[in-house]
Amino acid sequence: MTDPLLTELLDVALEAARRAGALLRDGRPDDLAVAMTKSSAIDVVTEMDIAAEKLITSFLAEHRPQDGLLGEEGAAAPGTSGIRWVIDPLDGTVNYLYGLPTWAVSIAAERDGEAVVGVVEAPMRGETYRAVLGGGAYAGDRRLAVRPSPALDQTLLGTGFGYVQSRRARQADVAQRVIPLVRDIRRGGSAAIDLCDVAAGRLDAYYERGLNPWDLAAGALIAREAGALTGGRPGEPASGELTLAASPGLFQPLQELLEELGAWHD
């Protein structure tokens, strides 16, 4: 039986993501510039990140006023309902700034700390990814499923790099050591889309260090509901220390390799 609350949360997330995606796609100014920076001079925020988060949080306040909020651009409220929304209004800001198409709106709903609904809206792909805990993952009407697990040397692996110079140098060193062991590596620039690409079978696996809750909450649920395993270091959940999503037969070999290479270490 469908949980009416989860149905409601999904409907709210889909509409909020659709509206934010349309704002970002149709409202991008030709002279878009950096509004501020965060962890480093290349970790940028644009006026559109801020506008999209304001749109989402206003919509959630209207439709779910008792819920908590955690947003990348500063939205935060404890809430009283046991539901918390985890929001990345624009995942892939640098891509967006440069006019590249790989960016997304990511919205997850957590119940008592567990992600139960995830939506990733990718307007330039014309795709909306969604998942409800226990209900599978979809892109539109198409049910998503991870690819059969390949051998490590036949793996197409996604990854990403942080914005702090010391971390980027370490991540580049790990990637250099991984490349000879796999089919190839892709770096798309949006963690949410990378996780959805694992779900859709477009990547065999994805790993990254330094993700925040808003980067991974929706995409990780979508990946899991498509049959992927997600986690961090051995025995740990996905976190800022390390996030890994992979088809089941590939998860442990990759986790062991990344542990051996110290991918979790700056």
ROTOR-870826 format. One line per 8 residues: for each residue x, y, z of N, C-alpha, C. Coordinates in steps of 0.001 Angstrom, whole numbers, plus 500000, padded with zeros to 6 digits. Layout:
// residues N
X,Y,Z,X,Y,Z,X,Y,Z  ...
// end
This chain:
// residues 266
500850,498805,500000,500000,500000,500000,500888,501249,500000  500546,502209,499164,501319,503439,499082,501107,504289,500332  502177,504817,500855,502116,505696,502016,501638,507074,501532  500490,507551,501989,499986,508851,501505,500957,509994,501783  501682,509932,502897,502637,510989,503203,503748,511022,502167  504279,509858,501796,505356,509830,500812,504866,510300,499443  503636,509960,499109,503054,510452,497858,502972,511971,497869  502544,512512,498987,502466,513972,499112,503852,514604,499008
504810,514041,499721,506174,514594,499690,506755,514546,498281  506519,513443,497571,507013,513337,496202,506379,514396,495315  505082,514569,495421,504401,515571,494597,504939,516972,494870  505164,517278,496128,505700,518590,496492,507119,518756,495940  507943,517734,496096,509324,517806,495602,509361,517959,494088  508537,517196,493386,508513,517285,491923,508130,518684,491460  507108,519270,492078,506669,520595,491645,507700,521669,492006  508278,521588,493199,509303,522563,493578,510506,522469,492654
510940,521255,492332,512085,521073,491446,511760,521545,490031  510543,521267,489575,510149,521704,488228,510192,523229,488137  509641,523900,489131,509618,525367,489112,511030,525947,489177  511859,525382,490040,513230,525888,490144,514009,525618,488858  513817,524438,488286,514500,524121,487037,514104,525059,485915  512812,525381,485839,512347,526313,484806,512930,527703,485028  512985,528143,486275,513599,529438,486579,515052,529469,486122  515791,528427,486444,517211,528388,486095,517418,528290,484587
516607,527489,483931,516752,527310,482476,516346,528572,481717  515202,529151,482085,514639,530249,481297,515073,531624,481788  515526,531689,483035,515842,532986,483613,517318,533308,483696  518157,532444,483125,519603,532676,483203,519971,533938,482427  520527,534950,483111,520890,536182,482403,522127,535972,481537  522193,536713,480445,523341,536602,479555,524631,537051,480231  524499,537977,481188,525684,538494,481878,525846,537870,483257  525418,536621,483412,525523,535940,484703,526941,536009,485234
527062,536365,486497,528374,536506,487121,528343,535882,488506  529521,535738,489090,529659,535192,490437,529140,536199,491445  528260,535742,492338,527723,536610,493381,528583,536572,494632  529167,535399,494929,530020,535233,496097,530793,533930,495948  531750,533724,496822,532482,532463,496849,532354,531868,498243  532679,530547,498333,532546,529849,499611,533904,529327,500073  534197,528058,499825,535396,527447,500406,536691,527940,499767  536601,528448,498537,537777,528966,497849,537304,529905,496759
538257,530539,496076,537910,531508,495035,537218,530874,493843  537316,529550,493698,536679,528881,492568,535415,528122,492980  535046,528192,494258,533809,527586,494760,532752,528679,494748  532007,528776,493644,531228,529974,493385,529738,529778,493643  529076,530920,493881,527626,531008,493986,527184,532112,493035  526122,531871,492275,525581,532911,491410,524261,533414,491985  523808,534521,491429,522505,535047,491849,521392,534046,491597  521584,533155,490622,520545,532177,490292,520485,531047,491305
521638,530651,491899,521609,529702,493010,520696,530233,494114  520906,531506,494448,520170,532117,495553,518692,532244,495215  518389,532646,493974,516990,532792,493558,516278,531452,493547  516961,530401,493079,516333,529077,493026,516060,528545,494427  517005,528749,495360,516755,528279,496725,515603,529045,497361  515521,530335,497100,514413,531122,497649,513084,530622,497101  513030,530304,495805,511806,529776,495209,511403,528466,495888  512364,527565,496047,512062,526253,496632,511606,526389,498077
512339,527151,498860,511993,527256,500278,510654,527960,500473  510334,528932,499623,509025,529599,499712,507906,528624,499371  508131,527788,498358,507127,526792,497971,506921,525777,499098  508018,525324,499703,507906,524356,500799,507234,524985,502021  507541,526239,502299,506914,526909,503440,505411,527036,503253  504980,527204,501997,503553,527309,501711,502850,525965,501851  503508,524890,501385,502841,523597,501314,503161,522665,502485  504304,522865,503132,504716,522000,504248,505351,522869,505339
504573,523760,505959,505156,524765,506853,505772,524208,508125  505432,522974,508520,505974,522427,509759,507273,521643,509553  507704,521524,508316,508891,520722,508019,510176,521514,508237  511268,520787,508470,512580,521398,508558,513207,521582,507193  514268,522372,507152,514956,522687,505908,516458,522667,506117  517193,522193,505102,518638,522352,505033,518980,522616,503580  519451,523821,503284,519767,524190,501910,521211,524604,501759  521758,524399,500567,523162,524721,500333,523448,526202,500535
522525,527049,500138,522791,528485,500195,522305,529127,501483  522118,528321,502531,521887,528880,503853,520542,528619,504475  519596,528092,503729,518286,527810,504323,518436,526773,505426  517866,527072,506589,517960,526146,507716,516810,526419,508674  516089,525360,509018,515004,525457,509989,514813,524076,510598  514575,523987,511914,514485,522676,512554,513194,521928,512228  512067,522628,512124,510801,521969,511856,510286,521206,513062  509024,520788,512979,508389,520059,514079,507700,518774,513616
507760,518461,512328,506987,517348,511775,507754,516038,511690  509071,516083,511874,509894,514905,511642,510373,514783,510213  509925,515685,509335,510368,515729,507940,511355,516882,507775  512463,516603,507081,513409,517664,506746,513704,517606,505250  513649,518760,504620,513991,518880,503202,515464,519252,503054  516162,518521,502204,517585,518760,501960,517703,519203,500507  518162,520430,500294,517989,521113,499017,519327,521581,498454  519602,521209,497217,520656,521854,496441,519963,522533,495271
519807,523853,495322,519024,524535,494296,519684,524527,492931  521006,524367,492902,521731,524330,491636,523012,523532,491837  522954,522255,491535,524115,521385,491652,524827,521377,490304  526055,521848,490310,526787,522043,489062,526865,523511,488691  527076,524363,489698,527054,525811,489479,528091,526255,488456  529292,525694,488509,530326,526119,487552,529911,525754,486130  529329,524577,485942,528791,524230,484625,527757,525260,484176  526851,525606,485073,525799,526574,484771,526398,527932,484419
527385,528351,485176,528029,529640,484940,528638,529709,483546  529200,528598,483087,529867,528552,481787,528932,528155,480638  527676,527900,480941,526739,527511,479898,526801,526049,479510  527418,525229,480350,527426,523790,480112,526121,523181,480639  525650,522087,480029,524310,521596,480349,524199,520701,481573  525313,520260,482145,525243,519285,483239,525084,519995,484580  523839,520305,484901,523489,520881,486202,522073,520438,486551  521721,520547,487813,520447,519991,488256,519969,520677,489522
518688,520512,489774,518070,520849,491057,517881,519542,491818  518333,519511,493060,518254,518287,493863,517460,518562,495135  516400,517781,495347,515546,517947,496527,515270,516566,497122  515575,516410,498395,515264,515170,499109,514432,515498,500334  513574,514566,500697,512835,514650,501961,513314,513522,502863  513719,513879,504065,514124,512899,505068,513040,512783,506129  512796,511552,506570,511901,511312,507697,512717,510700,508816  512791,511392,509925,513576,510935,511074,515008,510593,510643
515573,511423,509764,516969,511298,509363,517235,510389,508193  516212,509723,507665,516399,508814,506534,515745,509398,505289  516474,509405,504179,515907,509897,502923,514786,508970,502471  513602,509543,502240,512439,508748,501823,511921,509175,500457  512283,510370,500014,511899,510874,498693,513089,511610,498115  513352,511405,496841,514422,512127,496166,513996,512514,494763  514274,513761,494394,514000,514263,493045,515225,515019,492557  515662,514696,491352,516737,515432,490687,516205,515874,489332
516071,517180,489174,515552,517777,487942,516735,518258,487106  516863,517713,485898,517961,518064,484990,517360,518699,483741  517086,520000,483773,516323,520627,482686,516984,520542,481315  518305,520654,481242,518962,520657,479945,519024,519256,479339  518780,518245,480144,518616,516880,479645,517164,516558,479336  516265,517392,479831,514848,517089,479702,514442,515888,480526  515101,515682,481667,514851,514500,482491,514586,514893,483936  513666,514170,484548,513399,514293,485977,513544,512912,486594
514493,512770,487499,514728,511508,488198,514014,511581,489547  513436,510449,489951,512690,510459,491217,512736,509084,491846  512611,509071,493156,512542,507807,493881,511805,508022,495185  511083,506985,495600,510478,506905,496918,511030,505650,497577  511361,505751,498842,511937,504619,499553,511063,503377,499385  511657,502316,498853,510938,501068,498654,510098,501004,497402  510108,502084,496600,509234,502140,495436,509935,502177,494101  511261,501995,494084,511990,502033,492824,512367,503452,492424
513148,503547,491364,513621,504826,490834,513186,504954,489387  512874,506187,488986,512326,506430,487659,512924,507702,487060  512987,507721,485737,513193,508947,484969,511959,509079,484095  511078,510014,484431,509775,510038,483786,509029,508754,484109  508572,508062,483069,507856,506798,483282,508777,505589,483204  510044,505810,482926,510995,504699,482741,511604,504293,484075  511431,503038,484438,512047,502552,485672,513536,502370,485451  514318,502826,486402,515775,502792,486283,516346,501545,486926
517449,501070,486360,518157,499914,486910,519631,500047,486577  520459,499737,487540,521905,499791,487320,522316,498742,486292  523459,498961,485687,524007,497992,484748,524483,496745,485494  524510,495603,484825,525153,494435,485438,526598,494776,485805  527065,494241,486919,528398,494598,487424,529494,494075,486503  530335,494966,485989,531444,494520,485157,532657,494175,486012  533671,493616,485375,534974,493500,486034,535533,494902,486249  536405,495030,487223,536957,496346,487541,537588,496990,486312
538301,496211,485517,538996,496809,484376,538057,497170,483219  536768,496848,483351,535771,497230,482353,534794,498275,482903  535165,498910,483999,534279,499829,484695,534408,501254,484163  533260,501870,483843,533224,503299,483557,532868,503999,484861  533784,504794,485351,533748,505321,486713,533611,506832,486688  532642,507352,487417,532501,508789,487571,533163,509271,488844  533631,510509,488829,534195,511107,490039,534066,512620,489941  534537,513309,490956,534523,514764,490980,535655,515263,491837
535878,516571,491792,536982,517185,492514,536472,518379,493302  537018,518572,494495,536636,519690,495340,537268,520986,494884  537041,522024,495670,537504,523353,495292,538664,523865,496140  539027,523115,497174,540181,523495,497987,541425,522886,497360  542457,523693,497155,543602,523281,496340,544253,522004,496851  544462,521883,498151,545140,520704,498682,544316,519440,498440  542998,519552,498591,542129,518401,498354,542121,518034,496869  542056,519015,496001,542053,518749,494559,543317,518007,494144
544457,518417,494707,545719,517762,494356,545703,516303,494790  545162,516043,495981,545079,514672,496467,544105,513849,495617  542966,514438,495258,541990,513735,494433,542563,513421,493049  543339,514328,492515,543966,514084,491213,544961,512927,491301  545678,512860,492406,546634,511759,492596,545909,510417,492654  544793,510368,493387,544019,509122,493465,543484,508756,492086  542925,509715,491364,542381,509436,490034,543461,508929,489089  544647,509494,489180,545760,509058,488324,546088,507587,488575
545959,507160,489821,546271,505766,490163,545118,504822,489819  543886,505369,489759,542728,504541,489422,542613,504326,487917  542944,505337,487128,542707,505291,485678,543257,504031,485011  544489,503583,485316,544987,502386,484629,544232,501104,484985  543427,501153,486041,542759,499944,486535,541328,499797,486032  540775,500825,485350,539386,500812,484924,539292,501117,483432  538090,500975,482882,537889,501300,481470,538193,502767,481201  537613,503642,482033,537840,505080,481888,537171,505794,483045
537460,507086,483157,536875,507936,484187,536155,509102,483520  535008,509478,484076,534265,510645,483650,534136,511608,484820  534205,512911,484498,534011,513939,485513,532959,514915,484966  531715,514776,485453,530622,515556,484895,530436,516917,485525  530730,517046,486828,530600,518324,487499,529330,518499,488297  528492,517465,488386,527291,517506,489219,527153,516168,489908  527331,516147,491221,527229,514885,491971,525837,514284,491840  524800,515126,491871,523432,514617,491779,523216,513884,490462
523700,514463,489363,523539,513808,488064,524413,512567,487974  525620,512607,488516,526474,511417,488509,525782,510252,489206  525170,510505,490343,524472,509441,491069,523280,508929,490257  522569,509827,489596,521464,509398,488744,521964,508631,487528  523161,508969,487038,523727,508225,485909,524098,506798,486310  524495,506598,487556,524672,505226,488041,523324,504518,488034  522299,505190,488528,520957,504598,488565,520469,504233,487172  520784,505075,486187,520292,504884,484823,521176,503969,483989
522277,503464,484560,523170,502588,483822,524110,503314,482885  524261,504629,483054,525172,505409,482216,526578,505447,482782  526693,505138,484047,527976,504919,484716,527864,503607,485485  528979,502883,485605,528983,501684,486442,529104,502033,487916  529793,503139,488201,530026,503518,489594,530451,504980,489647  530401,505533,490840,530783,506928,491065,531329,507042,492477  532394,507835,492626,532917,508104,493962,533371,509556,494030  533339,510107,495238,533849,511460,495451,534042,511704,496937
535027,512519,497265,535241,512987,498630,534786,514434,498717  534250,514808,499876,533929,516203,500119,532501,516603,499821  531616,515631,499577,530228,515983,499315,529516,516403,500601  528543,517263,500433,527691,517700,501530,526339,516979,501450  525547,517022,502521,524265,516311,502490,523392,516689,501299  523373,517971,500940,522523,518400,499821,523039,517896,498470  524324,517580,498374,524871,517048,497126,524377,515632,496849  524187,514855,497905,524001,513413,497710,522659,512859,498179
521892,513612,498959,520706,513020,499595,519730,512451,498568  519346,513229,497573,518375,512759,496582,518997,511737,495649  520183,512048,495119,520808,511158,494145,521162,509801,494710  521598,509753,495958,521949,508468,496556,520717,507590,496735  519578,508185,497118,518349,507408,497233,517938,506876,495858  518019,507709,494841,517667,507275,493488,518569,506125,493053  519865,506233,493320,520795,505151,492962,520441,503857,493686  520174,503958,494990,519834,502744,495749,518549,502112,495239
517559,502927,494950,516282,502383,494489,516393,501777,493091  517459,502124,492365,517725,501509,491058,518596,500262,491183  518960,499897,492414,519715,498665,492628,521166,498852,492994  521640,500086,493086,523026,500328,493467,523199,500163,494971  524429,499913,495365,524825,500031,496759,525505,501376,496933  525271,502018,498066,525941,503270,498372,526581,503171,499746  527640,503920,499939,528315,503929,501228,529529,504828,501171  530327,504718,502217,531554,505483,502298,532724,504539,502507
533526,504812,503514,534591,503889,503869,533964,502594,504397  534705,501492,504442,534113,500213,504865,533348,500346,506188  532101,499910,506155,531260,499960,507335,530629,501297,507629  530861,502296,506762,530353,503635,507007,529367,504036,505907  528407,504909,506247,527504,505410,505210,528206,506443,504330  527601,506750,503209,528096,507833,502361,528129,509127,503157  529192,509898,502978,529361,511125,503751,530374,512013,503046  530691,513133,503689,531713,514012,503151,533083,513366,503109
533304,512375,503959,534590,511689,503946,534769,510898,502658  533740,510174,502259,533762,509446,500992,532338,509035,500651  531985,509209,499392,530714,508711,498860,531015,507793,497689  530423,506606,497708,530586,505625,496643,529223,505045,496315  528912,504986,495025,527702,504317,494535,528119,503413,493396  527685,502162,493427,528111,501198,492407,527115,500062,492334  527111,499379,491184,526324,498161,491071,526853,497155,492089  525989,496255,492589,526338,495445,493763,527642,494666,493655
527914,494036,492506,529131,493245,492390,530399,494050,492288  530243,495346,492057,531393,496232,491894,531688,497028,493150  530703,497111,494040,530827,498015,495183,532018,497659,496066  532115,496422,496509,533181,496054,497434,534570,496169,496817  534797,495669,495575,536126,495841,494989,536545,497311,494883  535604,498174,494502,535939,499593,494407,536173,500205,495785  535346,499835,496748,535525,500352,498102,536891,499949,498653  537289,498699,498429,538595,498232,498896,539724,498960,498183
539563,499194,496880,540592,499922,496129,540718,501351,496638  539609,502035,496824,539651,503419,497288,540203,503516,498708  539919,502518,499535,540493,502489,500876,542003,502305,500808  542432,501399,499949,543874,501150,499788,544597,502400,499298  543941,503165,498414,544560,504371,497856,544395,505590,498759  543639,505438,499833,543417,506571,500735,542603,507677,500118  541563,507295,499332,540751,508297,498655,539988,509198,499627  539860,508766,500865,539152,509530,501895,540053,510559,502575
541303,510578,502226,542294,511387,502945,542704,512606,502132  542712,513776,502763,543192,514986,502085,544699,514974,501942
// end
